[in-house]
Amino acid sequence: MLGRTLSLPEAVLEQIEEDNPKLNEKCCRVLIKWTEVFGPSATYESLAKALQHPAVGRGALAVKYCDVPGDVYTGTEASPISCKIVDDLRWSCPVFLSYQWDLQETVKGLKNRIEENGIQCWMDIGQMGGGDALFAKIDAGIRACKVFVCCVTKRYCQSDACQREATLACNLKKPIIPLLFENMSWPPEGQLALIFTTLLYIKMSVEHEEFPDTQFQEMMRKVGEFVQT
């Protein structure tokens, strides 16, 4: 109902409904699509009014996210929506994709394939900048995810950033699915050996920018087990 109140086309809403079986995923895609379609016109004022519409009845969310002082929107400034609201949902994606930057284009393709199957993924593609803000988003993404998928290469195992991500996921007791993108000994030597030693990897060899169907479906079965819980 929120999507209709925000004037998104019915065809777009039907596609979102079809592709995203879970409520939080639907909400995330609706807000992302709304900001894409309406650009600067997608303002906090518009969102607050939509949330407070009788058909939606989510005035509390308007207070939480739109800085509304009470149950009625009284603001006059139509400020464009920042990344805050969309980010809050995006960092709650059920799958966290951890990778080393040399593999970025391959992992982008993996993310697209997984999301085509109706499961949203968190992936740092560098749009957030660096420093403390980036670390905070990564921390939030790992804490919110239901399963941590690591795309393992030799450079991944040598990367301080990747080691920190995997260590945090392990300490938080997140389910970890290692995808092996290179021929290497298992568990790999170094800090990650203690994390990976009890885990079974999936060999994910990519040919002509395509993921092998058998291995991809095996990964999706494992992801599905954790996402559905």
MARKE-100808 format. One record per residue: residue number from 1; chain; residue in three letters; x, y, z of N, C-alpha, C in turn. Coordinates in nm, 3 decimals, m for minus. Layout:
   n chain res      nx      ny      nz     cax     cay     caz      cx      cy      cz
 NUM     A ALA       X       Y       Z       X       Y       Z       X       Y       Z
...
END
This chain:
   n chain res      nx      ny      nz     cax     cay     caz      cx      cy      cz
   1     A MET   0.082  m0.120   0.000   0.000   0.000   0.000   0.086   0.127   0.000
   2     A LEU   0.202   0.120   0.068   0.291   0.236   0.070   0.335   0.274  m0.071
   3     A GLY   0.366   0.174  m0.153   0.409   0.202  m0.289   0.304   0.272  m0.370
   4     A ARG   0.178   0.234  m0.354   0.069   0.301  m0.426   0.052   0.444  m0.375
   5     A THR   0.065   0.463  m0.246   0.052   0.597  m0.189   0.164   0.687  m0.238
   6     A LEU   0.280   0.628  m0.266   0.393   0.705  m0.318   0.385   0.721  m0.470
   7     A SER   0.277   0.672  m0.530   0.248   0.689  m0.674   0.343   0.610  m0.764
   8     A LEU   0.395   0.499  m0.716   0.473   0.413  m0.804   0.379   0.341  m0.900
   9     A PRO   0.424   0.321  m1.026   0.339   0.253  m1.123   0.301   0.113  m1.077
  10     A GLU   0.179   0.073  m1.111   0.129  m0.057  m1.068   0.217  m0.171  m1.121
  11     A ALA   0.267  m0.158  m1.242   0.352  m0.263  m1.299   0.480  m0.279  m1.218
  12     A VAL   0.536  m0.168  m1.172   0.657  m0.174  m1.089   0.627  m0.244  m0.958
  13     A LEU   0.516  m0.211  m0.897   0.479  m0.272  m0.769   0.454  m0.422  m0.785
  14     A GLU   0.392  m0.460  m0.894   0.367  m0.603  m0.918   0.498  m0.678  m0.934
  15     A GLN   0.596  m0.616  m1.000   0.725  m0.682  m1.017   0.797  m0.693  m0.883
  16     A ILE   0.792  m0.588  m0.802   0.853  m0.593  m0.668   0.788  m0.702  m0.585
  17     A GLU   0.656  m0.712  m0.592   0.583  m0.814  m0.517   0.625  m0.953  m0.559
  18     A GLU   0.644  m0.972  m0.687   0.681  m1.103  m0.740   0.824  m1.141  m0.704
  19     A ASP   0.915  m1.043  m0.708   1.057  m1.071  m0.689   1.099  m1.077  m0.543
  20     A ASN   1.018  m1.023  m0.453   1.060  m1.010  m0.313   0.954  m1.068  m0.221
  21     A PRO   0.970  m1.194  m0.182   0.866  m1.261  m0.103   0.853  m1.209   0.040
  22     A LYS   0.959  m1.150   0.095   0.956  m1.108   0.235   0.924  m0.960   0.247
  23     A LEU   0.854  m0.926   0.356   0.805  m0.789   0.373   0.918  m0.688   0.376
  24     A ASN   1.027  m0.716   0.451   1.135  m0.619   0.459   1.202  m0.597   0.324
  25     A GLU   1.207  m0.704   0.243   1.265  m0.691   0.110   1.175  m0.605   0.021
  26     A LYS   1.044  m0.626   0.031   0.950  m0.544  m0.046   0.965  m0.396  m0.010
  27     A CYS   0.971  m0.367   0.120   0.982  m0.228   0.165   1.110  m0.165   0.113
  28     A CYS   1.219  m0.240   0.120   1.348  m0.189   0.073   1.341  m0.155  m0.075
  29     A ARG   1.286  m0.246  m0.155   1.281  m0.225  m0.300   1.185  m0.110  m0.336
  30     A VAL   1.076  m0.098  m0.262   0.982   0.012  m0.289   1.050   0.147  m0.268
  31     A LEU   1.122   0.163  m0.157   1.188   0.290  m0.129   1.300   0.319  m0.229
  32     A ILE   1.377   0.216  m0.262   1.485   0.235  m0.360   1.427   0.277  m0.495
  33     A LYS   1.323   0.206  m0.539   1.261   0.238  m0.668   1.199   0.377  m0.666
  34     A TRP   1.137   0.414  m0.555   1.076   0.547  m0.542   1.180   0.657  m0.557
  35     A THR   1.295   0.643  m0.491   1.400   0.745  m0.502   1.457   0.748  m0.643
  36     A GLU   1.462   0.631  m0.711   1.513   0.627  m0.848   1.416   0.697  m0.944
  37     A VAL   1.287   0.670  m0.927   1.187   0.722  m1.020   1.165   0.872  m1.000
  38     A PHE   1.157   0.916  m0.877   1.118   1.054  m0.849   1.235   1.148  m0.818
  39     A GLY   1.354   1.091  m0.795   1.472   1.176  m0.776   1.453   1.281  m0.668
  40     A PRO   1.480   1.409  m0.700   1.469   1.516  m0.600   1.328   1.534  m0.543
  41     A SER   1.228   1.482  m0.615   1.091   1.494  m0.565   1.060   1.392  m0.455
  42     A ALA   1.149   1.295  m0.438   1.133   1.197  m0.330   1.184   1.259  m0.201
  43     A THR   1.096   1.330  m0.131   1.136   1.406  m0.013   1.086   1.342   0.116
  44     A TYR   1.144   1.386   0.227   1.098   1.340   0.357   0.952   1.377   0.380
  45     A GLU   0.915   1.495   0.332   0.776   1.539   0.347   0.682   1.442   0.277
  46     A SER   0.716   1.404   0.154   0.631   1.311   0.078   0.624   1.176   0.146
  47     A LEU   0.737   1.128   0.194   0.739   0.997   0.261   0.659   1.002   0.391
  48     A ALA   0.677   1.109   0.466   0.603   1.121   0.592   0.452   1.121   0.568
  49     A LYS   0.408   1.196   0.468   0.265   1.200   0.437   0.213   1.063   0.393
  50     A ALA   0.295   0.991   0.316   0.255   0.857   0.271   0.245   0.762   0.390
  51     A LEU   0.342   0.768   0.482   0.339   0.680   0.598   0.221   0.710   0.689
  52     A GLN   0.179   0.838   0.693   0.069   0.877   0.779  m0.068   0.866   0.711
  53     A HIS  m0.068   0.827   0.584  m0.195   0.810   0.513  m0.277   0.702   0.583
  54     A PRO  m0.409   0.722   0.597  m0.492   0.622   0.666  m0.479   0.481   0.609
  55     A ALA  m0.456   0.471   0.480  m0.444   0.339   0.418  m0.314   0.269   0.457
  56     A VAL  m0.213   0.347   0.496  m0.082   0.291   0.534  m0.073   0.278   0.686
  57     A GLY  m0.104   0.386   0.756  m0.111   0.380   0.902   0.020   0.354   0.972
  58     A ARG   0.128   0.416   0.921   0.260   0.396   0.982   0.318   0.528   1.030
  59     A GLY   0.238   0.602   1.105   0.283   0.732   1.154   0.406   0.724   1.241
  60     A ALA   0.421   0.612   1.315   0.538   0.597   1.402   0.667   0.595   1.321
  61     A LEU   0.661   0.538   1.202   0.781   0.536   1.117   0.813   0.675   1.064
  62     A ALA   0.710   0.754   1.041   0.734   0.892   0.999   0.807   0.969   1.108
  63     A VAL   0.770   0.943   1.232   0.838   1.008   1.345   0.983   0.961   1.353
  64     A LYS   1.004   0.832   1.335   1.137   0.774   1.350   1.232   0.817   1.240
  65     A TYR   1.186   0.815   1.114   1.276   0.834   1.001   1.267   0.973   0.937
  66     A CYS   1.156   1.040   0.954   1.136   1.166   0.882   1.141   1.288   0.972
  67     A ASP   1.177   1.267   1.097   1.190   1.377   1.192   1.057   1.451   1.209
  68     A VAL   0.951   1.374   1.217   0.818   1.431   1.235   0.791   1.446   1.385
  69     A PRO   0.757   1.565   1.434   0.735   1.586   1.577   0.595   1.548   1.621
  70     A GLY   0.565   1.420   1.618   0.431   1.377   1.658   0.363   1.301   1.546
  71     A ASP   0.232   1.295   1.554   0.157   1.215   1.457   0.118   1.292   1.331
  72     A VAL   0.145   1.421   1.327   0.106   1.501   1.211   0.229   1.570   1.156
  73     A TYR   0.250   1.561   1.028   0.366   1.625   0.966   0.344   1.776   0.961
  74     A THR   0.440   1.850   1.021   0.427   1.995   1.026   0.540   2.066   0.955
  75     A GLY   0.634   1.990   0.900   0.748   2.053   0.835   0.709   2.125   0.707
  76     A THR   0.788   2.222   0.670   0.759   2.298   0.548   0.866   2.279   0.443
  77     A GLU   0.984   2.229   0.485   1.094   2.214   0.390   1.085   2.078   0.323
  78     A ALA   1.079   2.076   0.192   1.071   1.951   0.117   1.212   1.903   0.087
  79     A SER   1.279   1.847   0.187   1.418   1.803   0.171   1.423   1.670   0.097
  80     A PRO   1.507   1.660  m0.006   1.520   1.531  m0.074   1.565   1.422   0.022
  81     A ILE   1.516   1.301  m0.001   1.552   1.188   0.083   1.702   1.163   0.071
  82     A SER   1.768   1.153   0.185   1.909   1.115   0.185   1.917   0.964   0.180
  83     A CYS   2.037   0.911   0.193   2.054   0.766   0.190   2.011   0.700   0.321
  84     A LYS   1.979   0.778   0.424   1.959   0.721   0.556   1.852   0.614   0.559
  85     A ILE   1.733   0.646   0.507   1.623   0.550   0.517   1.651   0.427   0.433
  86     A VAL   1.693   0.448   0.309   1.723   0.334   0.223   1.837   0.254   0.281
  87     A ASP   1.937   0.323   0.336   2.051   0.253   0.395   2.007   0.165   0.511
  88     A ASP   1.918   0.216   0.597   1.876   0.139   0.713   1.819   0.005   0.671
  89     A LEU   1.752   0.004   0.556   1.698  m0.122   0.506   1.802  m0.202   0.429
  90     A ARG   1.883  m0.129   0.352   1.982  m0.198   0.271   2.083  m0.273   0.358
  91     A TRP   2.121  m0.212   0.472   2.218  m0.280   0.557   2.156  m0.402   0.624
  92     A SER   2.024  m0.419   0.612   1.958  m0.534   0.671   1.941  m0.648   0.571
  93     A CYS   2.013  m0.646   0.463   2.004  m0.753   0.364   2.043  m0.886   0.427
  94     A PRO   1.972  m0.995   0.393   2.000  m1.124   0.457   2.135  m1.185   0.420
  95     A VAL   2.191  m1.148   0.304   2.320  m1.205   0.261   2.426  m1.095   0.258
  96     A PHE   2.536  m1.119   0.326   2.651  m1.028   0.321   2.758  m1.093   0.232
  97     A LEU   2.798  m1.023   0.125   2.901  m1.073   0.034   3.034  m1.010   0.069
  98     A SER   3.128  m1.092   0.112   3.262  m1.046   0.150   3.359  m1.088   0.041
  99     A TYR   3.440  m0.994  m0.007   3.530  m1.023  m0.118   3.649  m0.927  m0.117
 100     A GLN   3.753  m0.965  m0.193   3.868  m0.878  m0.213   3.850  m0.805  m0.345
 101     A TRP   3.894  m0.678  m0.350   3.854  m0.588  m0.458   3.887  m0.638  m0.598
 102     A ASP   3.989  m0.719  m0.613   4.024  m0.770  m0.747   3.910  m0.853  m0.805
 103     A LEU   3.821  m0.901  m0.720   3.712  m0.989  m0.766   3.580  m0.913  m0.777
 104     A GLN   3.585  m0.782  m0.773   3.462  m0.703  m0.762   3.362  m0.730  m0.874
 105     A GLU   3.406  m0.728  m0.998   3.312  m0.746  m1.110   3.247  m0.883  m1.106
 106     A THR   3.323  m0.984  m1.069   3.267  m1.119  m1.057   3.162  m1.124  m0.947
 107     A VAL   3.192  m1.061  m0.835   3.099  m1.064  m0.721   2.975  m0.981  m0.752
 108     A LYS   2.988  m0.875  m0.830   2.870  m0.801  m0.874   2.776  m0.894  m0.951
 109     A GLY   2.834  m0.975  m1.038   2.752  m1.071  m1.112   2.686  m1.172  m1.020
 110     A LEU   2.759  m1.217  m0.919   2.703  m1.310  m0.822   2.587  m1.245  m0.746
 111     A LYS   2.606  m1.122  m0.705   2.501  m1.049  m0.635   2.374  m1.040  m0.721
 112     A ASN   2.391  m1.008  m0.847   2.276  m0.998  m0.937   2.203  m1.132  m0.949
 113     A ARG   2.280  m1.241  m0.960   2.219  m1.373  m0.972   2.140  m1.410  m0.848
 114     A ILE   2.197  m1.381  m0.732   2.129  m1.414  m0.607   2.001  m1.331  m0.595
 115     A GLU   2.009  m1.203  m0.628   1.892  m1.115  m0.615   1.785  m1.149  m0.717
 116     A GLU   1.824  m1.207  m0.831   1.726  m1.255  m0.927   1.641  m1.368  m0.868
 117     A ASN   1.696  m1.432  m0.766   1.625  m1.539  m0.697   1.549  m1.488  m0.574
 118     A GLY   1.538  m1.354  m0.561   1.454  m1.296  m0.458   1.518  m1.274  m0.324
 119     A ILE   1.653  m1.283  m0.316   1.722  m1.263  m0.189   1.817  m1.145  m0.203
 120     A GLN   1.800  m1.043  m0.119   1.881  m0.922  m0.128   2.019  m0.943  m0.065
 121     A CYS   2.119  m0.879  m0.125   2.257  m0.893  m0.081   2.317  m0.759  m0.042
 122     A TRP   2.402  m0.761   0.058   2.484  m0.645   0.094   2.621  m0.663   0.031
 123     A MET   2.667  m0.559  m0.036   2.799  m0.565  m0.099   2.857  m0.425  m0.104
 124     A ASP   2.977  m0.408  m0.052   3.045  m0.278  m0.059   3.103  m0.262  m0.199
 125     A ILE   3.050  m0.165  m0.273   3.104  m0.140  m0.407   3.171  m0.004  m0.413
 126     A GLY   3.205   0.049  m0.295   3.288   0.169  m0.293   3.213   0.299  m0.299
 127     A GLN   3.079   0.295  m0.300   3.004   0.419  m0.315   2.999   0.497  m0.185
 128     A MET   3.042   0.438  m0.075   3.026   0.503   0.054   3.150   0.579   0.098
 129     A GLY   3.259   0.571   0.025   3.381   0.632   0.072   3.451   0.539   0.169
 130     A GLY   3.549   0.592   0.243   3.624   0.506   0.334   3.615   0.555   0.477
 131     A GLY   3.711   0.509   0.557   3.720   0.556   0.693   3.613   0.498   0.783
 132     A ASP   3.585   0.572   0.893   3.495   0.523   0.995   3.354   0.497   0.942
 133     A ALA   3.308   0.580   0.848   3.173   0.562   0.794   3.160   0.427   0.724
 134     A LEU   3.261   0.392   0.646   3.260   0.264   0.576   3.263   0.149   0.676
 135     A PHE   3.351   0.158   0.775   3.360   0.051   0.874   3.228   0.034   0.948
 136     A ALA   3.161   0.144   0.977   3.034   0.137   1.047   2.928   0.067   0.962
 137     A LYS   2.926   0.095   0.831   2.829   0.031   0.743   2.858  m0.118   0.729
 138     A ILE   2.986  m0.153   0.719   3.023  m0.294   0.710   2.982  m0.367   0.838
 139     A ASP   3.011  m0.306   0.951   2.973  m0.364   1.079   2.822  m0.386   1.086
 140     A ALA   2.744  m0.284   1.046   2.599  m0.295   1.048   2.550  m0.404   0.954
 141     A GLY   2.612  m0.412   0.835   2.572  m0.513   0.738   2.596  m0.654   0.786
 142     A ILE   2.710  m0.676   0.850   2.743  m0.810   0.901   2.650  m0.846   1.017
 143     A ARG   2.627  m0.750   1.107   2.542  m0.778   1.222   2.398  m0.809   1.180
 144     A ALA   2.352  m0.746   1.072   2.213  m0.763   1.030   2.193  m0.885   0.941
 145     A CYS   2.298  m0.937   0.880   2.282  m1.045   0.782   2.244  m1.176   0.850
 146     A LYS   2.186  m1.265   0.772   2.154  m1.399   0.820   2.258  m1.501   0.778
 147     A VAL   2.334  m1.468   0.674   2.440  m1.558   0.629   2.552  m1.475   0.567
 148     A PHE   2.675  m1.514   0.595   2.795  m1.445   0.550   2.859  m1.530   0.441
 149     A VAL   2.861  m1.477   0.319   2.918  m1.550   0.204   3.053  m1.487   0.170
 150     A CYS   3.159  m1.563   0.183   3.292  m1.507   0.153   3.345  m1.567   0.024
 151     A CYS   3.392  m1.479  m0.063   3.443  m1.516  m0.195   3.595  m1.529  m0.183
 152     A VAL   3.642  m1.651  m0.166   3.779  m1.675  m0.122   3.875  m1.686  m0.240
 153     A THR   3.979  m1.607  m0.232   4.095  m1.615  m0.322   4.220  m1.603  m0.234
 154     A LYS   4.336  m1.621  m0.295   4.460  m1.605  m0.217   4.470  m1.462  m0.163
 155     A ARG   4.433  m1.365  m0.244   4.439  m1.226  m0.198   4.336  m1.198  m0.090
 156     A TYR   4.222  m1.264  m0.097   4.123  m1.249   0.009   4.183  m1.290   0.143
 157     A CYS   4.252  m1.403   0.142   4.309  m1.455   0.266   4.422  m1.366   0.320
 158     A GLN   4.482  m1.286   0.233   4.592  m1.198   0.274   4.544  m1.058   0.308
 159     A SER   4.419  m1.028   0.280   4.366  m0.894   0.300   4.327  m0.871   0.445
 160     A ASP   4.380  m0.766   0.505   4.344  m0.733   0.644   4.195  m0.705   0.657
 161     A ALA   4.140  m0.632   0.558   3.998  m0.598   0.564   3.911  m0.723   0.558
 162     A CYS   3.943  m0.814   0.468   3.866  m0.937   0.455   3.878  m1.024   0.580
 163     A GLN   3.998  m1.028   0.636   4.018  m1.104   0.759   3.933  m1.048   0.872
 164     A ARG   3.925  m0.914   0.879   3.844  m0.852   0.985   3.696  m0.884   0.965
 165     A GLU   3.650  m0.880   0.840   3.509  m0.910   0.814   3.475  m1.054   0.855
 166     A ALA   3.558  m1.148   0.812   3.533  m1.289   0.842   3.542  m1.315   0.992
 167     A THR   3.637  m1.250   1.059   3.652  m1.268   1.203   3.530  m1.215   1.277
 168     A LEU   3.478  m1.098   1.235   3.359  m1.043   1.298   3.240  m1.136   1.277
 169     A ALA   3.223  m1.186   1.156   3.113  m1.279   1.128   3.123  m1.403   1.216
 170     A CYS   3.244  m1.454   1.231   3.266  m1.572   1.315   3.234  m1.541   1.461
 171     A ASN   3.281  m1.428   1.510   3.258  m1.391   1.650   3.109  m1.369   1.679
 172     A LEU   3.036  m1.321   1.576   2.892  m1.301   1.591   2.813  m1.429   1.567
 173     A LYS   2.887  m1.536   1.539   2.827  m1.668   1.515   2.733  m1.667   1.394
 174     A LYS   2.770  m1.591   1.293   2.695  m1.592   1.167   2.729  m1.718   1.088
 175     A PRO   2.631  m1.779   1.024   2.663  m1.889   0.933   2.755  m1.838   0.821
 176     A ILE   2.859  m1.912   0.789   2.957  m1.871   0.689   2.959  m1.973   0.576
 177     A ILE   2.944  m1.924   0.453   2.954  m2.010   0.334   3.074  m1.963   0.253
 178     A PRO   3.182  m2.041   0.248   3.297  m2.002   0.166   3.280  m2.048   0.021
 179     A LEU   3.300  m1.956  m0.071   3.302  m1.989  m0.214   3.447  m1.978  m0.260
 180     A LEU   3.499  m2.085  m0.314   3.639  m2.088  m0.354   3.651  m2.053  m0.501
 181     A PHE   3.717  m1.941  m0.531   3.729  m1.893  m0.668   3.865  m1.922  m0.729
 182     A GLU   3.957  m1.982  m0.653   4.089  m2.018  m0.704   4.129  m2.154  m0.649
 183     A ASN   4.218  m2.221  m0.721   4.274  m2.346  m0.669   4.374  m2.313  m0.559
 184     A MET   4.350  m2.364  m0.441   4.438  m2.338  m0.327   4.413  m2.443  m0.220
 185     A SER   4.507  m2.456  m0.128   4.492  m2.553  m0.020   4.379  m2.511   0.073
 186     A TRP   4.319  m2.611   0.138   4.208  m2.583   0.229   4.226  m2.657   0.360
 187     A PRO   4.213  m2.590   0.472   4.190  m2.446   0.486   4.315  m2.367   0.448
 188     A PRO   4.298  m2.245   0.405   4.413  m2.165   0.365   4.500  m2.131   0.486
 189     A GLU   4.628  m2.114   0.460   4.718  m2.078   0.569   4.689  m1.936   0.618
 190     A GLY   4.720  m1.912   0.744   4.705  m1.777   0.797   4.590  m1.764   0.894
 191     A GLN   4.550  m1.641   0.918   4.450  m1.609   1.019   4.317  m1.676   0.994
 192     A LEU   4.280  m1.693   0.868   4.148  m1.747   0.837   4.140  m1.898   0.852
 193     A ALA   4.253  m1.964   0.869   4.253  m2.110   0.880   4.164  m2.158   0.994
 194     A LEU   4.171  m2.090   1.108   4.092  m2.132   1.224   3.943  m2.114   1.200
 195     A ILE   3.907  m2.016   1.118   3.765  m1.993   1.088   3.715  m2.092   0.985
 196     A PHE   3.797  m2.121   0.884   3.753  m2.204   0.772   3.771  m2.354   0.793
 197     A THR   3.848  m2.392   0.894   3.890  m2.532   0.903   3.775  m2.631   0.911
 198     A THR   3.664  m2.593   0.973   3.550  m2.685   0.986   3.445  m2.665   0.878
 199     A LEU   3.470  m2.573   0.785   3.370  m2.539   0.684   3.398  m2.609   0.552
 200     A LEU   3.291  m2.648   0.483   3.304  m2.704   0.350   3.285  m2.593   0.247
 201     A TYR   3.379  m2.581   0.155   3.369  m2.476   0.054   3.295  m2.525  m0.069
 202     A ILE   3.247  m2.430  m0.146   3.187  m2.459  m0.277   3.281  m2.403  m0.383
 203     A LYS   3.324  m2.487  m0.472   3.414  m2.445  m0.579   3.335  m2.368  m0.684
 204     A MET   3.365  m2.239  m0.696   3.286  m2.153  m0.784   3.375  m2.103  m0.899
 205     A SER   3.395  m2.187  m0.997   3.475  m2.147  m1.113   3.384  m2.076  m1.213
 206     A VAL   3.428  m1.959  m1.257   3.347  m1.877  m1.348   3.402  m1.889  m1.489
 207     A GLU   3.316  m1.923  m1.583   3.356  m1.935  m1.722   3.267  m1.845  m1.807
 208     A HIS   3.333  m1.760  m1.887   3.261  m1.668  m1.975   3.159  m1.587  m1.896
 209     A GLU   3.201  m1.541  m1.777   3.120  m1.458  m1.690   2.992  m1.527  m1.644
 210     A GLU   2.990  m1.659  m1.648   2.875  m1.736  m1.603   2.916  m1.826  m1.487
 211     A PHE   2.828  m1.836  m1.388   2.854  m1.923  m1.275   2.802  m2.063  m1.305
 212     A PRO   2.879  m2.168  m1.272   2.832  m2.304  m1.299   2.701  m2.330  m1.226
 213     A ASP   2.604  m2.381  m1.297   2.469  m2.392  m1.241   2.464  m2.485  m1.121
 214     A THR   2.536  m2.598  m1.127   2.531  m2.694  m1.016   2.581  m2.631  m0.888
 215     A GLN   2.697  m2.563  m0.897   2.754  m2.501  m0.778   2.670  m2.383  m0.730
 216     A PHE   2.615  m2.308  m0.825   2.531  m2.194  m0.787   2.407  m2.242  m0.712
 217     A GLN   2.343  m2.346  m0.762   2.224  m2.398  m0.697   2.257  m2.457  m0.560
 218     A GLU   2.374  m2.518  m0.547   2.418  m2.569  m0.417   2.432  m2.454  m0.318
 219     A MET   2.492  m2.345  m0.364   2.506  m2.227  m0.279   2.370  m2.171  m0.240
 220     A MET   2.277  m2.163  m0.337   2.145  m2.108  m0.309   2.068  m2.196  m0.210
 221     A ARG   2.088  m2.327  m0.215   2.022  m2.415  m0.117   2.071  m2.384   0.024
 222     A LYS   2.204  m2.365   0.034   2.259  m2.335   0.166   2.215  m2.197   0.214
 223     A VAL   2.219  m2.100   0.124   2.173  m1.965   0.160   2.027  m1.970   0.204
 224     A GLY   1.945  m2.042   0.128   1.803  m2.051   0.161   1.776  m2.110   0.296
 225     A GLU   1.857  m2.206   0.338   1.840  m2.268   0.469   1.851  m2.165   0.581
 226     A PHE   1.945  m2.073   0.564   1.969  m1.975   0.670   1.875  m1.855   0.658
 227     A VAL   1.842  m1.816   0.536   1.757  m1.699   0.517   1.615  m1.727   0.563
 228     A GLN   1.569  m1.850   0.548   1.432  m1.884   0.584   1.412  m1.902   0.732
 229     A THR   1.522  m1.914   0.811   1.509  m1.935   0.954   1.480  m1.805   1.026
END
